[in-house]
Amino acid sequence: MTTTSSGTSSGARTERQPGAAGGAAGGAVADGAAGGAGAAHGEGGSHGEGGGHGAGGPHGYSSHKADHLKRLRRIEGQARGLQRMLEEDVYCIDILTQVSATTKALQSFALALLEEHIKHCVAAAVAEGGTAMDEKVAEAMAAITRLLRS
């Protein structure tokens, strides 16, 4: 499908072929839809008290770190694609479609990161009990609240 738009002040028209600057949108939507259960550890990396879950310690995402970095690089490519689309005067709706796909991919990554945090860091704090448990649960709830607001 070829999309045309008026993008320059001279009234010239630009065309975008599938797979051009915004072509990653399809991959992001698929990534966002299917990737909800495979990302990383998010909140509290620097202020974990129990179980070595602070800065530099083992994190919930550690066993999938390479996959997460690959996923984030893909998202970074989508963001760079947005810049290119703007520079190339691509049609507004095509850019918004790519913004939506990039946002979906980031949200999917965040949810997977949260899942790993709960399964690893929060679960370890619950096993430990006491204030460590209360702190980790409060920290996870704050992260969930922030995600819901975004």
C-alpha positions as CSV (number, residue, x, y, z in Angstrom):
1,M,0.0,0.0,0.0
2,T,1.3,3.4,-0.9
3,T,0.4,6.4,1.3
4,T,0.6,9.9,-0.1
5,S,0.6,13.1,1.9
6,S,1.2,16.7,1.5
7,G,4.3,17.4,3.5
8,T,6.2,20.3,2.2
9,S,5.4,24.0,2.1
10,S,5.6,23.9,-1.7
11,G,2.7,21.5,-1.9
12,A,4.9,18.6,-3.1
13,R,3.6,15.1,-2.3
14,T,5.7,12.5,-0.6
15,E,5.0,8.8,-0.9
16,R,5.9,6.1,1.6
17,Q,6.2,2.5,0.5
18,P,5.5,-0.4,2.9
19,G,8.6,-1.1,4.9
20,A,9.9,2.5,4.6
21,A,10.7,4.6,7.6
22,G,7.6,3.6,9.5
23,G,7.6,-0.1,8.4
24,A,8.5,-1.3,11.8
25,A,5.0,-0.6,13.1
26,G,3.7,-4.0,12.1
27,G,6.5,-5.7,14.0
28,A,5.8,-3.6,17.1
29,V,2.2,-4.4,17.1
30,A,3.0,-8.1,16.9
31,D,5.7,-7.6,19.6
32,G,3.3,-5.7,21.8
33,A,0.5,-8.2,21.4
34,A,2.6,-11.3,21.9
35,G,5.4,-10.1,24.1
36,G,3.5,-9.3,27.3
37,A,5.1,-12.1,29.2
38,G,8.8,-11.9,28.4
39,A,10.4,-8.7,29.6
40,A,12.3,-7.5,32.6
41,H,12.6,-6.2,36.2
42,G,11.6,-2.6,36.6
43,E,11.1,-0.7,39.8
44,G,13.3,-0.6,42.8
45,G,16.6,-1.6,41.3
46,S,18.5,0.9,43.4
47,H,16.7,0.6,46.7
48,G,16.1,-3.1,47.3
49,E,16.8,-4.1,50.9
50,G,16.3,-7.9,51.0
51,G,17.6,-10.8,48.9
52,G,20.3,-8.9,47.1
53,H,17.8,-7.1,44.8
54,G,19.5,-3.7,45.0
55,A,21.8,-2.1,42.5
56,G,24.2,-4.6,41.1
57,G,22.5,-7.6,42.5
58,P,20.6,-10.3,40.6
59,H,17.3,-9.0,39.2
60,G,14.2,-10.7,37.9
61,Y,15.2,-9.9,34.3
62,S,18.8,-11.2,34.6
63,S,18.1,-14.6,33.0
64,H,16.5,-12.9,30.0
65,K,18.7,-9.9,29.7
66,A,19.9,-10.5,26.1
67,D,16.2,-10.9,25.0
68,H,15.3,-7.7,26.7
69,L,18.2,-5.7,25.2
70,K,17.2,-7.0,21.8
71,R,13.6,-5.9,22.4
72,L,14.7,-2.5,23.6
73,R,16.9,-2.0,20.5
74,R,13.9,-2.8,18.3
75,I,11.9,-0.2,20.2
76,E,14.8,2.3,19.8
77,G,14.7,1.6,16.1
78,Q,11.0,2.4,16.0
79,A,11.7,5.7,17.8
80,R,14.4,6.6,15.3
81,G,11.9,5.6,12.5
82,L,9.6,8.2,13.9
83,Q,12.3,10.9,13.6
84,R,12.9,9.8,10.0
85,M,9.2,9.9,9.2
86,L,9.0,13.5,10.4
87,E,12.1,14.5,8.6
88,E,10.7,13.0,5.4
89,D,7.3,14.7,5.8
90,V,5.4,11.5,6.1
91,Y,1.6,11.8,6.4
92,C,0.4,12.6,10.0
93,I,-1.7,9.5,10.4
94,D,1.1,7.2,9.4
95,I,3.3,8.8,12.0
96,L,0.6,8.5,14.6
97,T,0.2,4.8,13.7
98,Q,3.9,4.3,14.3
99,V,3.7,6.3,17.6
100,S,0.9,3.9,18.7
101,A,2.9,0.8,17.8
102,T,6.0,2.1,19.6
103,T,3.9,2.9,22.7
104,K,2.3,-0.5,22.6
105,A,5.8,-2.1,22.5
106,L,7.0,-0.1,25.5
107,Q,3.9,-0.9,27.5
108,S,4.3,-4.6,26.7
109,F,7.9,-4.5,27.8
110,A,7.0,-2.7,31.0
111,L,4.3,-5.3,31.8
112,A,6.7,-8.1,31.3
113,L,9.3,-6.4,33.4
114,L,6.8,-5.9,36.1
115,E,5.8,-9.6,36.0
116,E,9.4,-10.7,36.4
117,H,9.9,-8.2,39.2
118,I,6.9,-9.7,41.1
119,K,7.9,-13.3,40.4
120,H,11.5,-12.7,41.5
121,C,12.1,-9.7,43.7
122,V,8.7,-9.4,45.4
123,A,8.4,-13.2,45.9
124,A,11.8,-13.2,47.6
125,A,10.8,-10.3,49.9
126,V,7.5,-12.1,50.7
127,A,9.5,-15.2,51.7
128,E,11.7,-13.1,53.9
129,G,8.7,-11.4,55.4
130,G,8.7,-8.3,57.7
131,T,9.4,-4.8,56.4
132,A,11.2,-6.1,53.3
133,M,7.9,-7.6,52.1
134,D,5.9,-4.5,52.9
135,E,8.5,-2.3,51.0
136,K,8.6,-4.5,47.9
137,V,4.8,-4.8,47.7
138,A,4.4,-1.0,48.1
139,E,7.1,-0.4,45.5
140,A,5.3,-2.8,43.1
141,M,2.0,-1.1,43.7
142,A,3.6,2.3,43.0
143,A,5.0,1.0,39.7
144,I,1.6,-0.4,38.7
145,T,0.0,2.9,39.5
146,R,2.5,4.7,37.3
147,L,2.0,2.3,34.4
148,L,-1.8,2.7,34.6
149,R,-1.4,6.5,34.4
150,S,0.8,6.4,31.3
